[in-house]
Amino acid sequence: MIELPFAVVPLALGTIATGNQRASRPAVHLGYPKHIGLIWQTNGPANAWVSGDFGAAQSIDFCALIAASALPGTTIRLRLDNAPVGNGGVLYDSGDRPFIDPAITRGDGLYHSHLMLGAPIVARYWRIDIGGHTGDFSASSLILGQRLTPATYYDKDFKLDTTDLGTLDVTRWGVPDEAAGLIFRSLNLKFGWLSDEDWEQKFRPLAEGLGKRGVSYWCFDPAATVTRQAKTYLGWFKTLPYATGGVKAGRYETEFELMSMI
């Protein structure tokens, strides 16, 4: 069964430490979700952990490592606390979980983890441990934050689309004039019955906080199926979301159109 979509505004990760990193690909790169080409890469699999201090307690109920070079045996563990995370008890401990869940094989060899906490945890410190891996481990971005989930489903005319940033013009002599560019995936969701609470407390703050320059994480369908990776998006709004009055008082019509880097 298809589940309700959700969005996450990535938290600033704060002060970051790690047990293993290459000098040219440090763990601090995980805190730059706008720049998918900046990655954290280890030198072998030993001590593949990364931790951080937000500086103040934050509410978290979702975690994802983006575009990671995970293998079938790779595991991920998230811990959260209000003291630096070590070997003692913590507010939250996911335990070791399969990184690629459900198990699939992608042609590019890059995978996104997906960890939904049962309830929000308010914590200042976080730590990610990678286990069961062979060779170097790498990942592009770490998404920590709170899920924004609407109470209603999207309309039937949603779009799972593609955006080509290159151009192609054909001259009158049939000669192609091509400018190279990346090809990004796009997500377009329309909501016809968004509640006043959802708009005012979740999605208006998201739109006003990000504008067209901030990035957000979206999962079109978080059900644990083999298509969940493909239904994961991270990117910018192509147009800023806005709400218009719906047929019923206290309900809004709004549209989200995201251009995704992953």
Contacts in CASP RR format, 6 or more apart in sequence:
PFRMAT RR
TARGET T0000
AUTHOR 0000-0000-0000
METHOD contacts of the structure
MODEL  1
MIELPFAVVPLALGTIATGNQRASRPAVHLGYPKHIGLIWQTNGPANAWV
SGDFGAAQSIDFCALIAASALPGTTIRLRLDNAPVGNGGVLYDSGDRPFI
DPAITRGDGLYHSHLMLGAPIVARYWRIDIGGHTGDFSASSLILGQRLTP
ATYYDKDFKLDTTDLGTLDVTRWGVPDEAAGLIFRSLNLKFGWLSDEDWE
QKFRPLAEGLGKRGVSYWCFDPAATVTRQAKTYLGWFKTLPYATGGVKAG
RYETEFELMSMI
1 223 0 8 1.000
2 221 0 8 1.000
2 223 0 8 1.000
3 221 0 8 1.000
3 222 0 8 1.000
3 223 0 8 1.000
4 149 0 8 1.000
4 150 0 8 1.000
4 153 0 8 1.000
4 222 0 8 1.000
5 149 0 8 1.000
5 150 0 8 1.000
5 154 0 8 1.000
5 189 0 8 1.000
5 218 0 8 1.000
5 219 0 8 1.000
5 220 0 8 1.000
5 221 0 8 1.000
5 222 0 8 1.000
6 62 0 8 1.000
6 147 0 8 1.000
6 148 0 8 1.000
6 149 0 8 1.000
6 218 0 8 1.000
6 219 0 8 1.000
6 222 0 8 1.000
7 147 0 8 1.000
7 148 0 8 1.000
7 203 0 8 1.000
7 206 0 8 1.000
7 216 0 8 1.000
7 217 0 8 1.000
7 218 0 8 1.000
7 256 0 8 1.000
8 62 0 8 1.000
8 64 0 8 1.000
8 143 0 8 1.000
8 145 0 8 1.000
8 146 0 8 1.000
8 147 0 8 1.000
8 148 0 8 1.000
8 216 0 8 1.000
8 217 0 8 1.000
8 218 0 8 1.000
9 145 0 8 1.000
9 148 0 8 1.000
9 206 0 8 1.000
9 209 0 8 1.000
9 210 0 8 1.000
9 216 0 8 1.000
9 217 0 8 1.000
10 31 0 8 1.000
10 33 0 8 1.000
10 141 0 8 1.000
10 142 0 8 1.000
10 143 0 8 1.000
10 144 0 8 1.000
10 145 0 8 1.000
10 215 0 8 1.000
10 216 0 8 1.000
10 217 0 8 1.000
11 54 0 8 1.000
11 58 0 8 1.000
11 60 0 8 1.000
11 144 0 8 1.000
11 145 0 8 1.000
12 31 0 8 1.000
12 54 0 8 1.000
13 30 0 8 1.000
13 31 0 8 1.000
13 52 0 8 1.000
13 54 0 8 1.000
13 126 0 8 1.000
13 142 0 8 1.000
13 144 0 8 1.000
14 52 0 8 1.000
14 53 0 8 1.000
14 54 0 8 1.000
14 55 0 8 1.000
15 52 0 8 1.000
15 53 0 8 1.000
15 55 0 8 1.000
16 27 0 8 1.000
16 28 0 8 1.000
16 30 0 8 1.000
16 31 0 8 1.000
16 50 0 8 1.000
16 51 0 8 1.000
16 52 0 8 1.000
17 27 0 8 1.000
17 50 0 8 1.000
17 51 0 8 1.000
17 52 0 8 1.000
18 26 0 8 1.000
18 27 0 8 1.000
18 40 0 8 1.000
18 49 0 8 1.000
18 50 0 8 1.000
18 51 0 8 1.000
19 47 0 8 1.000
19 48 0 8 1.000
19 49 0 8 1.000
19 50 0 8 1.000
20 42 0 8 1.000
20 43 0 8 1.000
20 44 0 8 1.000
20 46 0 8 1.000
20 47 0 8 1.000
20 48 0 8 1.000
20 49 0 8 1.000
21 27 0 8 1.000
21 40 0 8 1.000
21 41 0 8 1.000
21 42 0 8 1.000
21 43 0 8 1.000
22 41 0 8 1.000
22 42 0 8 1.000
22 43 0 8 1.000
22 136 0 8 1.000
25 38 0 8 1.000
25 39 0 8 1.000
25 40 0 8 1.000
25 41 0 8 1.000
25 138 0 8 1.000
26 40 0 8 1.000
27 40 0 8 1.000
27 50 0 8 1.000
28 40 0 8 1.000
29 35 0 8 1.000
29 38 0 8 1.000
29 39 0 8 1.000
29 40 0 8 1.000
29 140 0 8 1.000
30 40 0 8 1.000
30 50 0 8 1.000
30 65 0 8 1.000
30 139 0 8 1.000
30 140 0 8 1.000
30 141 0 8 1.000
30 142 0 8 1.000
31 141 0 8 1.000
31 142 0 8 1.000
32 38 0 8 1.000
32 141 0 8 1.000
33 66 0 8 1.000
33 140 0 8 1.000
33 141 0 8 1.000
33 143 0 8 1.000
33 215 0 8 1.000
33 217 0 8 1.000
33 234 0 8 1.000
33 235 0 8 1.000
34 214 0 8 1.000
34 215 0 8 1.000
36 66 0 8 1.000
36 67 0 8 1.000
36 140 0 8 1.000
36 141 0 8 1.000
36 234 0 8 1.000
36 261 0 8 1.000
36 262 0 8 1.000
37 140 0 8 1.000
38 140 0 8 1.000
39 67 0 8 1.000
39 138 0 8 1.000
39 139 0 8 1.000
39 140 0 8 1.000
40 50 0 8 1.000
40 138 0 8 1.000
40 139 0 8 1.000
40 140 0 8 1.000
41 136 0 8 1.000
41 137 0 8 1.000
41 138 0 8 1.000
42 48 0 8 1.000
42 130 0 8 1.000
42 135 0 8 1.000
42 136 0 8 1.000
42 137 0 8 1.000
42 138 0 8 1.000
43 136 0 8 1.000
44 135 0 8 1.000
44 136 0 8 1.000
44 137 0 8 1.000
45 130 0 8 1.000
45 131 0 8 1.000
45 132 0 8 1.000
45 133 0 8 1.000
45 134 0 8 1.000
45 135 0 8 1.000
45 136 0 8 1.000
45 137 0 8 1.000
48 129 0 8 1.000
48 130 0 8 1.000
48 131 0 8 1.000
48 133 0 8 1.000
48 137 0 8 1.000
49 127 0 8 1.000
49 128 0 8 1.000
49 129 0 8 1.000
49 130 0 8 1.000
50 127 0 8 1.000
50 128 0 8 1.000
50 142 0 8 1.000
51 84 0 8 1.000
51 85 0 8 1.000
51 125 0 8 1.000
51 126 0 8 1.000
51 127 0 8 1.000
51 128 0 8 1.000
52 125 0 8 1.000
52 126 0 8 1.000
52 127 0 8 1.000
53 84 0 8 1.000
53 124 0 8 1.000
53 125 0 8 1.000
54 123 0 8 1.000
54 124 0 8 1.000
54 125 0 8 1.000
54 126 0 8 1.000
55 124 0 8 1.000
56 124 0 8 1.000
57 82 0 8 1.000
57 122 0 8 1.000
57 123 0 8 1.000
57 124 0 8 1.000
58 122 0 8 1.000
58 123 0 8 1.000
58 124 0 8 1.000
58 144 0 8 1.000
58 145 0 8 1.000
59 120 0 8 1.000
59 121 0 8 1.000
59 122 0 8 1.000
59 145 0 8 1.000
59 146 0 8 1.000
60 80 0 8 1.000
60 117 0 8 1.000
60 120 0 8 1.000
60 121 0 8 1.000
60 122 0 8 1.000
60 123 0 8 1.000
60 126 0 8 1.000
60 144 0 8 1.000
60 145 0 8 1.000
60 146 0 8 1.000
61 116 0 8 1.000
61 117 0 8 1.000
61 118 0 8 1.000
61 119 0 8 1.000
61 120 0 8 1.000
61 121 0 8 1.000
61 145 0 8 1.000
61 146 0 8 1.000
61 147 0 8 1.000
62 115 0 8 1.000
62 116 0 8 1.000
62 117 0 8 1.000
62 143 0 8 1.000
62 144 0 8 1.000
62 145 0 8 1.000
62 146 0 8 1.000
62 147 0 8 1.000
63 78 0 8 1.000
63 94 0 8 1.000
63 113 0 8 1.000
63 115 0 8 1.000
63 117 0 8 1.000
63 128 0 8 1.000
63 142 0 8 1.000
63 143 0 8 1.000
63 144 0 8 1.000
63 145 0 8 1.000
64 112 0 8 1.000
64 113 0 8 1.000
64 114 0 8 1.000
64 115 0 8 1.000
64 142 0 8 1.000
64 143 0 8 1.000
64 217 0 8 1.000
64 232 0 8 1.000
65 76 0 8 1.000
65 99 0 8 1.000
65 112 0 8 1.000
65 113 0 8 1.000
65 128 0 8 1.000
65 139 0 8 1.000
65 141 0 8 1.000
65 142 0 8 1.000
65 143 0 8 1.000
66 112 0 8 1.000
66 139 0 8 1.000
66 140 0 8 1.000
66 141 0 8 1.000
66 142 0 8 1.000
66 143 0 8 1.000
66 234 0 8 1.000
66 262 0 8 1.000
67 110 0 8 1.000
67 111 0 8 1.000
67 112 0 8 1.000
67 139 0 8 1.000
67 140 0 8 1.000
67 141 0 8 1.000
67 262 0 8 1.000
68 74 0 8 1.000
68 99 0 8 1.000
68 110 0 8 1.000
68 111 0 8 1.000
68 112 0 8 1.000
68 113 0 8 1.000
68 137 0 8 1.000
68 138 0 8 1.000
68 139 0 8 1.000
68 140 0 8 1.000
69 109 0 8 1.000
69 110 0 8 1.000
69 111 0 8 1.000
69 136 0 8 1.000
69 137 0 8 1.000
69 138 0 8 1.000
69 139 0 8 1.000
70 99 0 8 1.000
70 100 0 8 1.000
70 111 0 8 1.000
70 113 0 8 1.000
70 133 0 8 1.000
70 137 0 8 1.000
71 100 0 8 1.000
71 132 0 8 1.000
71 133 0 8 1.000
71 134 0 8 1.000
72 100 0 8 1.000
72 103 0 8 1.000
73 98 0 8 1.000
73 99 0 8 1.000
73 100 0 8 1.000
73 132 0 8 1.000
73 133 0 8 1.000
74 98 0 8 1.000
74 99 0 8 1.000
74 100 0 8 1.000
74 130 0 8 1.000
74 131 0 8 1.000
74 132 0 8 1.000
74 133 0 8 1.000
74 137 0 8 1.000
75 96 0 8 1.000
75 97 0 8 1.000
75 98 0 8 1.000
75 99 0 8 1.000
75 130 0 8 1.000
75 131 0 8 1.000
75 132 0 8 1.000
75 133 0 8 1.000
76 94 0 8 1.000
76 96 0 8 1.000
76 97 0 8 1.000
76 98 0 8 1.000
76 99 0 8 1.000
76 113 0 8 1.000
76 115 0 8 1.000
76 128 0 8 1.000
76 129 0 8 1.000
76 130 0 8 1.000
76 131 0 8 1.000
77 93 0 8 1.000
77 94 0 8 1.000
77 95 0 8 1.000
77 96 0 8 1.000
77 97 0 8 1.000
77 128 0 8 1.000
77 129 0 8 1.000
77 131 0 8 1.000
78 92 0 8 1.000
78 93 0 8 1.000
78 94 0 8 1.000
78 95 0 8 1.000
78 115 0 8 1.000
78 126 0 8 1.000
78 127 0 8 1.000
78 128 0 8 1.000
79 85 0 8 1.000
79 86 0 8 1.000
79 90 0 8 1.000
79 92 0 8 1.000
79 93 0 8 1.000
79 94 0 8 1.000
79 126 0 8 1.000
79 127 0 8 1.000
79 129 0 8 1.000
80 90 0 8 1.000
80 91 0 8 1.000
80 92 0 8 1.000
80 121 0 8 1.000
80 123 0 8 1.000
80 125 0 8 1.000
80 126 0 8 1.000
81 89 0 8 1.000
81 90 0 8 1.000
81 91 0 8 1.000
81 92 0 8 1.000
81 123 0 8 1.000
81 124 0 8 1.000
81 125 0 8 1.000
82 91 0 8 1.000
82 123 0 8 1.000
82 124 0 8 1.000
82 125 0 8 1.000
83 125 0 8 1.000
84 125 0 8 1.000
85 125 0 8 1.000
85 126 0 8 1.000
85 127 0 8 1.000
86 127 0 8 1.000
91 121 0 8 1.000
91 123 0 8 1.000
92 117 0 8 1.000
92 121 0 8 1.000
92 123 0 8 1.000
94 115 0 8 1.000
94 117 0 8 1.000
96 129 0 8 1.000
96 131 0 8 1.000
97 113 0 8 1.000
97 115 0 8 1.000
99 111 0 8 1.000
99 113 0 8 1.000
99 130 0 8 1.000
100 111 0 8 1.000
100 113 0 8 1.000
101 113 0 8 1.000
101 114 0 8 1.000
101 224 0 8 1.000
102 224 0 8 1.000
102 225 0 8 1.000
102 226 0 8 1.000
102 228 0 8 1.000
104 111 0 8 1.000
104 226 0 8 1.000
104 229 0 8 1.000
106 229 0 8 1.000
111 229 0 8 1.000
112 229 0 8 1.000
112 232 0 8 1.000
112 262 0 8 1.000
114 219 0 8 1.000
114 222 0 8 1.000
114 228 0 8 1.000
114 232 0 8 1.000
116 147 0 8 1.000
116 222 0 8 1.000
120 146 0 8 1.000
126 144 0 8 1.000
128 142 0 8 1.000
130 137 0 8 1.000
140 262 0 8 1.000
141 234 0 8 1.000
143 217 0 8 1.000
143 234 0 8 1.000
148 202 0 8 1.000
148 203 0 8 1.000
148 206 0 8 1.000
149 202 0 8 1.000
150 191 0 8 1.000
150 194 0 8 1.000
150 195 0 8 1.000
150 198 0 8 1.000
150 202 0 8 1.000
150 203 0 8 1.000
151 195 0 8 1.000
151 197 0 8 1.000
151 198 0 8 1.000
152 191 0 8 1.000
152 192 0 8 1.000
152 193 0 8 1.000
152 194 0 8 1.000
152 195 0 8 1.000
152 198 0 8 1.000
154 189 0 8 1.000
154 190 0 8 1.000
154 191 0 8 1.000
155 190 0 8 1.000
155 191 0 8 1.000
155 192 0 8 1.000
157 190 0 8 1.000
158 187 0 8 1.000
158 188 0 8 1.000
158 189 0 8 1.000
158 190 0 8 1.000
159 186 0 8 1.000
159 187 0 8 1.000
159 188 0 8 1.000
160 185 0 8 1.000
160 186 0 8 1.000
160 187 0 8 1.000
160 188 0 8 1.000
160 220 0 8 1.000
160 231 0 8 1.000
161 185 0 8 1.000
161 186 0 8 1.000
161 187 0 8 1.000
161 188 0 8 1.000
162 183 0 8 1.000
162 184 0 8 1.000
162 185 0 8 1.000
162 186 0 8 1.000
163 183 0 8 1.000
163 184 0 8 1.000
163 185 0 8 1.000
163 186 0 8 1.000
163 238 0 8 1.000
163 259 0 8 1.000
164 181 0 8 1.000
164 183 0 8 1.000
164 184 0 8 1.000
165 181 0 8 1.000
165 182 0 8 1.000
165 183 0 8 1.000
165 184 0 8 1.000
166 178 0 8 1.000
166 179 0 8 1.000
166 180 0 8 1.000
166 181 0 8 1.000
166 182 0 8 1.000
166 183 0 8 1.000
167 178 0 8 1.000
167 179 0 8 1.000
168 176 0 8 1.000
168 177 0 8 1.000
168 178 0 8 1.000
168 179 0 8 1.000
169 176 0 8 1.000
169 177 0 8 1.000
169 178 0 8 1.000
170 176 0 8 1.000
170 177 0 8 1.000
171 177 0 8 1.000
184 259 0 8 1.000
184 260 0 8 1.000
184 261 0 8 1.000
185 233 0 8 1.000
185 259 0 8 1.000
185 260 0 8 1.000
185 262 0 8 1.000
186 238 0 8 1.000
186 257 0 8 1.000
186 258 0 8 1.000
186 259 0 8 1.000
186 260 0 8 1.000
187 218 0 8 1.000
187 220 0 8 1.000
187 233 0 8 1.000
187 256 0 8 1.000
187 257 0 8 1.000
187 258 0 8 1.000
187 260 0 8 1.000
188 255 0 8 1.000
188 256 0 8 1.000
188 257 0 8 1.000
188 258 0 8 1.000
189 220 0 8 1.000
189 255 0 8 1.000
189 256 0 8 1.000
189 257 0 8 1.000
190 253 0 8 1.000
190 254 0 8 1.000
190 255 0 8 1.000
190 256 0 8 1.000
191 252 0 8 1.000
191 253 0 8 1.000
191 254 0 8 1.000
191 255 0 8 1.000
191 256 0 8 1.000
192 246 0 8 1.000
192 251 0 8 1.000
192 252 0 8 1.000
192 253 0 8 1.000
192 254 0 8 1.000
193 246 0 8 1.000
193 248 0 8 1.000
193 251 0 8 1.000
194 203 0 8 1.000
194 243 0 8 1.000
194 251 0 8 1.000
194 252 0 8 1.000
194 253 0 8 1.000
194 254 0 8 1.000
195 250 0 8 1.000
195 251 0 8 1.000
195 252 0 8 1.000
196 250 0 8 1.000
196 251 0 8 1.000
196 252 0 8 1.000
199 243 0 8 1.000
199 252 0 8 1.000
199 254 0 8 1.000
203 241 0 8 1.000
203 243 0 8 1.000
203 254 0 8 1.000
203 256 0 8 1.000
204 243 0 8 1.000
206 216 0 8 1.000
206 241 0 8 1.000
207 237 0 8 1.000
207 240 0 8 1.000
207 241 0 8 1.000
207 242 0 8 1.000
210 216 0 8 1.000
210 237 0 8 1.000
211 237 0 8 1.000
211 240 0 8 1.000
212 236 0 8 1.000
212 237 0 8 1.000
212 239 0 8 1.000
212 240 0 8 1.000
213 236 0 8 1.000
214 235 0 8 1.000
214 236 0 8 1.000
215 234 0 8 1.000
215 235 0 8 1.000
215 236 0 8 1.000
215 261 0 8 1.000
216 234 0 8 1.000
216 235 0 8 1.000
216 237 0 8 1.000
216 258 0 8 1.000
217 232 0 8 1.000
217 233 0 8 1.000
217 234 0 8 1.000
217 235 0 8 1.000
218 232 0 8 1.000
218 233 0 8 1.000
218 234 0 8 1.000
218 256 0 8 1.000
218 258 0 8 1.000
218 260 0 8 1.000
219 228 0 8 1.000
219 231 0 8 1.000
219 232 0 8 1.000
219 233 0 8 1.000
220 231 0 8 1.000
220 232 0 8 1.000
220 233 0 8 1.000
221 227 0 8 1.000
221 228 0 8 1.000
221 231 0 8 1.000
222 228 0 8 1.000
232 262 0 8 1.000
233 258 0 8 1.000
233 260 0 8 1.000
233 262 0 8 1.000
234 260 0 8 1.000
234 261 0 8 1.000
234 262 0 8 1.000
235 258 0 8 1.000
235 259 0 8 1.000
235 260 0 8 1.000
235 261 0 8 1.000
235 262 0 8 1.000
236 258 0 8 1.000
236 259 0 8 1.000
237 256 0 8 1.000
237 257 0 8 1.000
237 258 0 8 1.000
237 259 0 8 1.000
238 257 0 8 1.000
238 258 0 8 1.000
238 259 0 8 1.000
239 255 0 8 1.000
239 257 0 8 1.000
241 254 0 8 1.000
241 255 0 8 1.000
241 256 0 8 1.000
242 254 0 8 1.000
243 252 0 8 1.000
243 253 0 8 1.000
243 254 0 8 1.000
244 252 0 8 1.000
244 253 0 8 1.000
244 254 0 8 1.000
245 251 0 8 1.000
245 252 0 8 1.000
245 253 0 8 1.000
246 252 0 8 1.000
246 253 0 8 1.000
END
